[in-house]
Each structure stands twice: as structure tokens, then as C-alpha cells.
Amino acid sequence: MTGIFERATAVTRRDTTDAGGRFDAMVHDGWDIGGNANGGYLLAIAGRAMAEVTGRPPLTITAHYLAPAPAGPCTVDVALVRSGRRMATATAALCQGDREVIRVLGTFAEQTTDPVDAPILVDGGPPELPDYERCEVPPPPASPDQGPMPQLNERLAVRMRPGDSGFRAGAPTGRAEMAGWFAFADERPIDAIALLLAADAFAPPIFNTELPVAWVPTLELTVHVRGVPVPGPLSCVFRSRFVVGDLVEEDGEMWDVAGNLVCQSRQLSLTPRG
């Protein structure tokens, strides 16, 4: 059965060439923050079209955000750069009308688990979290100046580490970190395309500092898909270490319930726009 996320990121091929194609898609209501589509959601639409052209799921993908995207029709133009035995590289432009919203570059390949003779070094582990049921549902904004509740939250079943949502009540932790569990409200499995959304589904870590709680425009988002998650929610942690000038970086890790690192992300954004 097709889930709500598949329907919201569906693409239909309009034109086909040997080196790519054009796809029609729709930016749906309910995947936004204050009327502008979530960046990970837009990347998932573009990534799905690119996966159609390359015939493989995303392995590493980078999006540069050029304009906000309200709900409405869009097109995705995909160009195949190179296709090899294991990996294929493509670019994409997601546009609404004559306005380009994001430009994407990605390498696509099947995720392999512990290839024979491959070196392994894992210097880290999943964040320490209470069980999913003991973590907190993200609370609504405590005041109008915090903006509207992201409609995206209605599509997801995210749970926050106790205390990490304190910024909503004027009690930030003082540490630029957000952690919790990621899952879909309809309990659909999490695949490589869904990981692109998961990488941008939590509140910015800097909300737990003295910076204001306001719109944080994403300039660039890179996602590395490290594996296919086993069934169940993902334990996630996002941290910001550097705010220099009016730019902030964010690093993310996503782990499945078997303790496997399945995704990493890095994002560069502007500081909150009040």
C-alpha cells in the first residue's frame, strides 16, 4: 500500500532523454513550516526523480536552496552525469514555474552492509535516549513570536529527548543539541528516500541556546546514506558547534534500532530570522 510520504513525493516522468528527463510533481500542503516546504521534503522529491533516472537509491546528495517553496505544482529536471557499474551521478533542478527552488547533485548506489574485506571503524554510537514511548511529543509554540507549529509534525511521529523541547517554554538546555526518535505517523518503513526527510525533521539545535526561536533558512544540505534501516524508529542527534557571522552549521546522525549508523547529514543555514 502506498503511504502518505510516497504520495507526497511522487514524481511522474514527462520527457525522457538518454541523459535524464523531466518530471512533474507536487509540493503538498502539510510538509511545511509556516507555509514554506521543509528542505528535507523538497530534497526527497528531487531525490526520487533522480533515483528514477539512475535506477538506484541515493548514496550521497547535496542540495543548494535558492528560494522558498509554497504548496503547488513543480517540475524536476534531471541530468545524468555518469553511470558506472556500481554508482551513478546526476544533477537536478526543482522548479516552480520559472523559479528554481533547489539545485541538487548526487551519487546513487545500492547501500552495502559490511562488504567482504572492507575496513570498519565506528568511533561513536547512537545517542542515549529513553525508550520511544518515554520521550516527548514536540509541544506547540508557547507564544506567537515563535511562529506557527510546523505542519510537518502532523505527518511524523517524532519524539524528543526529555528537556530538548524546553526552548518552547523559554527554558533552553544551553547546549546546541537536539535528539530524539524519528518515525512516520502511518508507521511506514524508512528507506533511503525517507532518510533525506529525516535529516531535516528536527528543530534546529541552536534553539537550545540564547539565539531566538525563528525561521532558520537553509542554504545547503548534504545527506550521506550509510545503510538501509531495519524496521523501527530512528534514534537521531543533531548538533551545532559553530555560529560565525550570520551562518550556523548543523551535523546529524541517524541510527536504526539495531545500532547501525544509517545516515549522516551536514547543513549550513543563516542564523534565525526574526
C-alpha positions in Angstrom: 0.0 0.0 0.0 1.3 3.5 -0.9 1.8 5.6 2.2 1.3 9.3 2.6 5.0 10.1 2.2 5.2 8.2 -1.1 2.2 10.1 -2.4 3.6 13.4 -1.2 6.9 12.8 -3.0 5.6 11.1 -6.1 7.0 12.1 -9.5 5.7 11.4 -13.0 8.1 11.3 -15.9 7.0 13.7 -18.7 10.0 13.7 -21.0 12.8 11.1 -21.4 16.3 11.5 -22.9 19.3 9.3 -22.9 20.8 11.6 -20.3 17.9 12.3 -18.0 14.4 13.6 -18.1 11.7 16.0 -16.8 9.3 15.0 -14.1 6.1 16.6 -12.8 5.5 16.6 -9.1 3.6 18.5 -6.4 4.7 20.3 -3.3 1.9 19.2 -0.9 0.4 21.0 2.0 1.3 19.7 5.4 5.0 19.2 4.8 5.9 22.8 5.6 7.0 25.2 8.3 5.0 28.4 8.2 3.9 27.9 4.6 7.3 27.1 3.2 8.1 23.4 2.4 10.6 21.7 4.6 14.0 21.4 3.0 14.4 17.7 3.5 10.9 17.1 2.0 11.9 19.1 -1.2 15.2 17.1 -1.3 13.1 13.8 -1.1 11.0 14.9 -4.2 14.2 15.7 -6.2 15.9 12.6 -4.9 13.0 10.4 -6.0 13.2 11.7 -9.6 17.0 11.3 -9.6 16.6 7.7 -8.4 14.2 7.0 -11.3 16.8 8.2 -13.8 19.8 6.4 -12.2 17.9 3.3 -11.2 19.5 3.3 -7.8 18.8 4.9 -4.3 20.7 7.9 -3.1 24.2 7.4 -1.5 25.3 11.0 -1.1 23.3 14.0 -2.1 23.7 17.8 -1.7 21.1 20.4 -2.3 21.5 24.2 -2.5 18.4 26.1 -1.6 17.6 29.1 -3.9 14.1 30.1 -3.0 11.2 29.2 -0.6 8.6 26.7 -2.0 4.9 27.1 -1.1 2.5 24.3 -1.9 1.8 23.8 -5.6 3.0 22.1 -8.8 6.7 21.7 -9.6 9.0 20.2 -12.1 12.2 18.3 -11.6 14.8 18.3 -14.4 17.3 15.5 -14.0 20.6 15.2 -16.0 22.7 12.0 -15.8 26.3 12.9 -15.4 27.8 9.5 -15.3 26.7 5.9 -14.8 29.0 3.1 -13.8 28.6 -0.5 -12.6 28.0 0.4 -9.0 27.4 4.2 -8.9 25.7 6.8 -11.0 25.9 10.6 -10.6 23.2 13.0 -11.6 22.1 16.6 -11.1 18.6 18.0 -10.7 16.8 21.3 -10.6 13.4 21.5 -8.8 11.4 24.5 -10.1 8.0 26.1 -9.6 7.1 27.9 -12.7 10.2 29.8 -14.0 11.7 30.0 -10.5 14.4 27.4 -9.5 13.9 26.3 -5.9 16.7 23.9 -5.3 19.7 22.6 -7.3 20.9 19.1 -6.4 24.0 17.0 -7.1 24.0 13.3 -6.0 25.7 10.0 -6.4 23.4 7.0 -6.3 24.1 3.4 -5.5 22.8 0.4 -3.6 23.8 0.5 0.1 26.1 -2.4 1.0 26.4 -3.8 4.5 29.9 -5.0 5.6 31.4 -5.8 2.2 33.9 -8.7 2.4 37.3 -7.5 3.5 36.1 -3.9 3.8 37.7 -2.0 6.7 35.4 -1.0 9.5 35.9 1.9 12.1 33.0 3.1 14.1 34.1 5.7 16.7 30.7 6.5 18.2 27.3 5.2 18.8 23.6 6.1 19.0 22.6 8.9 21.3 21.5 7.8 24.8 17.7 8.2 24.7 14.8 6.9 26.8 12.6 4.5 25.0 10.4 5.9 22.3 7.3 5.9 24.5 9.1 7.8 27.3 10.2 10.6 25.0 8.2 13.8 24.5 5.8 14.8 21.7 7.1 18.2 20.4 5.0 20.9 22.1 3.3 23.7 20.3 4.8 27.2 20.3 4.4 29.0 23.6 3.9 32.4 22.1 3.0 33.9 18.6 6.6 35.2 18.2 7.8 31.6 18.0 5.9 31.2 14.7 3.3 28.5 13.9 3.5 24.8 14.8 5.2 23.1 11.8 2.5 21.2 9.9 5.3 18.7 9.1 4.9 17.4 12.7 1.4 16.1 11.9 2.8 13.8 9.3 5.5 12.4 11.6 5.7 10.7 14.9 8.8 12.4 16.2 9.6 12.1 19.9 12.1 14.4 21.6 14.6 13.6 24.3 13.1 15.0 27.6 14.2 18.6 28.1 15.2 19.2 24.4 11.8 20.9 23.7 12.3 23.3 26.6 13.1 26.1 24.3 9.4 26.3 23.5 8.7 27.3 27.1 11.7 29.7 27.4 13.9 27.1 29.1 16.5 26.0 26.5 19.1 23.5 27.7 22.0 25.8 26.9 23.6 23.1 24.6 23.2 23.4 20.9 21.9 19.8 20.5 18.6 18.1 19.7 18.0 14.4 20.0 15.0 12.1 19.7 13.3 9.4 17.7 12.1 9.8 14.0 9.2 7.8 12.7 6.2 8.3 10.4 2.7 8.8 11.8 1.4 6.0 9.5 4.3 3.7 10.6 5.6 3.3 7.0 9.2 1.8 6.8 12.1 4.2 6.5 14.0 3.8 3.2 16.8 5.8 1.6 14.4 8.5 0.3 12.8 8.9 3.7 16.2 9.4 5.2 16.5 12.6 3.2 13.5 13.9 5.1 14.7 12.6 8.5 17.9 14.6 8.1 15.9 17.8 8.3 12.9 16.8 10.5 14.1 18.1 13.9 14.1 21.7 15.3 17.5 23.5 14.8 19.9 22.7 17.7 20.6 26.4 18.1 17.1 26.8 19.5 18.5 25.4 22.7 20.9 28.4 23.0 20.3 32.1 23.6 19.5 32.6 19.9 15.9 33.5 19.0 13.4 30.8 18.0 12.6 31.9 14.5 12.9 30.9 10.8 16.4 29.4 10.1 16.8 29.5 6.2 18.8 26.5 4.9 21.5 27.4 2.3 22.9 23.9 1.8 22.1 20.4 3.0 24.2 17.3 2.4 23.0 13.8 3.3 25.1 10.6 3.3 23.0 7.4 3.3 25.1 4.8 5.1 22.7 1.9 5.2 19.2 0.6 5.0 17.4 0.9 8.4 15.9 -2.2 10.0 12.2 -1.7 10.8 11.5 0.7 13.7 12.1 4.3 14.6 15.5 6.0 14.2 17.4 7.5 17.1 18.7 10.9 15.9 21.0 13.6 17.2 21.8 16.9 15.7 24.5 19.3 16.9 25.7 22.8 16.1 29.3 23.8 17.1 30.0 26.9 15.1 28.0 30.1 14.6 30.2 32.5 12.8 28.9 35.8 11.5 25.3 35.0 10.4 25.9 31.4 9.5 25.4 28.2 11.5 26.4 24.6 10.7 24.5 21.5 11.9 25.7 17.9 11.9 23.3 15.0 12.3 23.5 11.3 12.9 20.7 8.8 12.4 20.8 5.2 13.9 18.4 2.3 13.5 17.1 0.2 16.4 19.8 -2.4 15.7 22.5 0.2 16.5 23.6 0.7 12.9 24.6 4.1 11.6 22.2 4.6 8.6 22.6 8.3 7.8 24.7 11.4 8.4 23.9 15.0 7.5 25.5 18.4 7.4 23.6 21.6 6.9 24.6 25.3 6.5 22.0 27.8 7.4 21.5 31.5 8.2 21.0 32.4 11.8 17.4 32.8 12.9 15.4 35.5 11.0 13.0 37.2 13.4 
